[in-house]
Amino acid sequence: MKNGETSKSYYLSPWRSITIGIILIIVGLAFTFMGVDIKDSFWDNLQWVLVSFQGIVEFLTSLLMLAFKLGFLLGGYFFIKYADGVERARLDDEGLYYREIPKGSGASKLAMDAGPLTFAAYKTIRDITLKKTFWAGWQLYLTLDSGVQPLTALGVLKQVEKQEILEKVKQSIRLNL
């Protein structure tokens, strides 16, 4: 970095986080109140929404569903609460820190912003390119000793931010050669 700047972070746009949070809350509420019958008693509806005591299978199923519903509602709440602080990438004097989309289940992908950033030292980076694809738009691709790594999670950044990352990493690679 130049002029005494030690690091620069790039964040997910707040409106994207708020939109994701609202969608998660709506889905959570839909699952919570889906199946509520106004003709049933209050106790029956409360058991449907929270925990059912009609039998052991119903109890276990309702506990699992309650956790599922709470996951959506809390996930939406945290996306909205931390809308301005979802870091996707950071550059400093040592290297590039970037958000990697985890392999595995959809739940791990939903929680990808909760984990730490992946670090790539400038001396291990062979190249970085910015390519446009039909489906993903402009994407950054990082070439490491282990192969080409698409920086898919950085696709939500503005075009100017992607270009800035590209230029700063290329400049740092040249300085480390």
C-alpha positions as CSV (number, residue, x, y, z in Angstrom):
1,M,0.0,0.0,0.0
2,K,1.1,3.6,-0.5
3,N,1.1,6.8,1.5
4,G,1.2,5.0,4.9
5,E,-1.9,3.0,4.2
6,T,-1.5,-0.4,5.7
7,S,-4.8,-2.1,4.6
8,K,-8.0,-1.5,2.7
9,S,-11.2,-3.5,3.1
10,Y,-13.9,-4.1,0.6
11,Y,-17.5,-4.7,1.9
12,L,-20.7,-6.2,0.7
13,S,-23.1,-3.5,-0.3
14,P,-25.5,-2.8,2.7
15,W,-28.6,-3.0,0.5
16,R,-27.7,-6.5,-0.5
17,S,-27.4,-7.6,3.1
18,I,-30.7,-6.0,4.0
19,T,-32.4,-7.6,1.1
20,I,-31.1,-11.1,2.0
21,G,-32.1,-10.5,5.7
22,I,-35.6,-9.5,4.8
23,I,-36.0,-12.5,2.5
24,L,-34.7,-14.8,5.3
25,I,-37.1,-13.3,7.8
26,I,-40.1,-13.6,5.4
27,V,-39.2,-17.3,4.8
28,G,-38.9,-17.9,8.5
29,L,-42.2,-16.3,9.2
30,A,-43.9,-18.2,6.4
31,F,-42.6,-21.5,7.8
32,T,-43.7,-20.5,11.3
33,F,-47.3,-19.6,10.5
34,M,-47.8,-22.0,7.6
35,G,-50.5,-24.4,8.6
36,V,-52.1,-22.3,11.4
37,D,-55.8,-22.8,11.3
38,I,-57.9,-20.0,12.8
39,K,-60.7,-22.6,13.5
40,D,-58.4,-24.6,15.8
41,S,-57.9,-23.8,19.4
42,F,-55.2,-21.4,20.6
43,W,-53.3,-24.3,22.2
44,D,-53.3,-26.4,19.0
45,N,-52.0,-23.4,17.0
46,L,-49.4,-22.7,19.6
47,Q,-48.2,-26.3,19.5
48,W,-48.0,-26.0,15.7
49,V,-46.0,-22.8,15.8
50,L,-43.6,-23.8,18.6
51,V,-43.4,-27.3,20.1
52,S,-46.0,-30.0,19.8
53,F,-46.7,-32.3,22.8
54,Q,-49.0,-34.7,21.0
55,G,-46.5,-37.5,20.9
56,I,-42.8,-38.3,20.9
57,V,-42.4,-38.2,17.1
58,E,-44.4,-34.9,16.9
59,F,-42.3,-33.5,19.7
60,L,-39.0,-34.3,18.1
61,T,-40.2,-33.1,14.7
62,S,-41.5,-29.9,16.1
63,L,-38.1,-29.3,17.9
64,L,-36.3,-29.8,14.6
65,M,-38.7,-27.4,12.8
66,L,-38.4,-24.8,15.5
67,A,-34.6,-24.8,15.1
68,F,-35.1,-24.5,11.3
69,K,-37.5,-21.6,11.7
70,L,-35.2,-19.8,14.3
71,G,-32.3,-20.3,11.9
72,F,-34.1,-18.3,9.2
73,L,-35.3,-15.6,11.6
74,L,-32.0,-15.2,13.4
75,G,-30.0,-15.3,10.1
76,G,-32.2,-12.6,8.7
77,Y,-31.8,-10.5,11.8
78,F,-28.0,-10.8,11.7
79,F,-27.8,-10.0,8.0
80,I,-29.7,-6.8,8.7
81,K,-27.9,-5.9,11.9
82,Y,-24.5,-6.3,10.4
83,A,-25.4,-5.0,6.9
84,D,-22.6,-2.4,6.8
85,G,-19.9,-4.7,8.1
86,V,-19.8,-7.8,5.8
87,E,-16.1,-7.8,4.7
88,R,-15.5,-9.6,1.4
89,A,-11.8,-8.8,0.8
90,R,-8.9,-6.9,2.3
91,L,-5.5,-5.9,0.9
92,D,-2.5,-5.1,3.1
93,D,1.3,-5.1,2.9
94,E,1.5,-8.9,3.2
95,G,-1.2,-10.1,0.8
96,L,-4.8,-10.5,-0.2
97,Y,-7.5,-11.7,2.2
98,Y,-10.6,-12.9,0.4
99,R,-13.9,-14.5,1.2
100,E,-14.1,-18.0,-0.1
101,I,-17.4,-19.8,-0.8
102,P,-17.2,-23.0,1.3
103,K,-17.7,-26.5,-0.2
104,G,-20.5,-28.5,1.2
105,S,-24.1,-27.9,2.3
106,G,-26.2,-24.9,1.7
107,A,-26.1,-24.1,5.4
108,S,-22.3,-23.7,5.3
109,K,-22.7,-21.4,2.3
110,L,-25.3,-19.3,4.1
111,A,-22.9,-18.8,7.0
112,M,-19.9,-18.1,4.8
113,D,-19.6,-14.5,6.0
114,A,-19.2,-15.7,9.6
115,G,-15.8,-17.3,9.1
116,P,-12.4,-15.8,8.6
117,L,-11.1,-14.5,5.3
118,T,-8.7,-16.7,3.3
119,F,-5.1,-15.3,3.0
120,A,-2.9,-15.4,0.0
121,A,0.6,-13.9,0.4
122,Y,1.8,-11.8,-2.6
123,K,4.8,-14.1,-3.1
124,T,2.4,-17.1,-3.6
125,I,0.2,-15.3,-6.1
126,R,1.3,-15.9,-9.7
127,D,-1.4,-13.8,-11.4
128,I,-4.8,-12.2,-11.0
129,T,-7.2,-11.5,-13.9
130,L,-10.6,-10.0,-14.3
131,K,-12.8,-11.8,-16.9
132,K,-16.3,-11.4,-18.0
133,T,-18.5,-14.4,-18.2
134,F,-22.1,-14.7,-19.5
135,W,-23.5,-16.1,-16.3
136,A,-21.4,-14.4,-13.6
137,G,-20.5,-11.1,-15.1
138,W,-17.0,-9.7,-14.2
139,Q,-15.1,-12.1,-12.0
140,L,-11.7,-12.0,-10.4
141,Y,-9.5,-15.1,-10.9
142,L,-6.5,-15.7,-8.7
143,T,-3.7,-17.9,-10.0
144,L,-1.8,-19.6,-7.1
145,D,0.8,-22.4,-7.1
146,S,-2.1,-24.8,-6.4
147,G,-4.1,-23.6,-9.5
148,V,-6.6,-21.0,-10.5
149,Q,-9.0,-19.9,-7.8
150,P,-12.2,-18.0,-8.9
151,L,-13.1,-15.3,-6.4
152,T,-16.8,-15.9,-6.7
153,A,-17.7,-14.2,-3.4
154,L,-16.1,-11.0,-4.7
155,G,-18.5,-10.9,-7.6
156,V,-20.9,-8.7,-5.5
157,L,-18.3,-5.9,-5.3
158,K,-18.6,-2.9,-7.6
159,Q,-16.7,-3.0,-10.9
160,V,-14.4,-0.2,-9.7
161,E,-13.5,-2.1,-6.5
162,K,-12.7,-5.2,-8.5
163,Q,-10.5,-3.2,-10.8
164,E,-8.8,-1.6,-7.8
165,I,-8.1,-5.0,-6.3
166,L,-6.7,-6.2,-9.6
167,E,-4.3,-3.2,-10.0
168,K,-3.1,-3.3,-6.4
169,V,-2.4,-7.0,-6.4
170,K,-0.6,-6.9,-9.8
171,Q,1.5,-4.0,-8.5
172,S,2.4,-5.9,-5.3
173,I,3.2,-9.0,-7.3
174,R,5.7,-7.0,-9.5
175,L,7.3,-5.5,-6.3
176,N,7.7,-9.0,-4.8
177,L,9.4,-10.5,-7.8
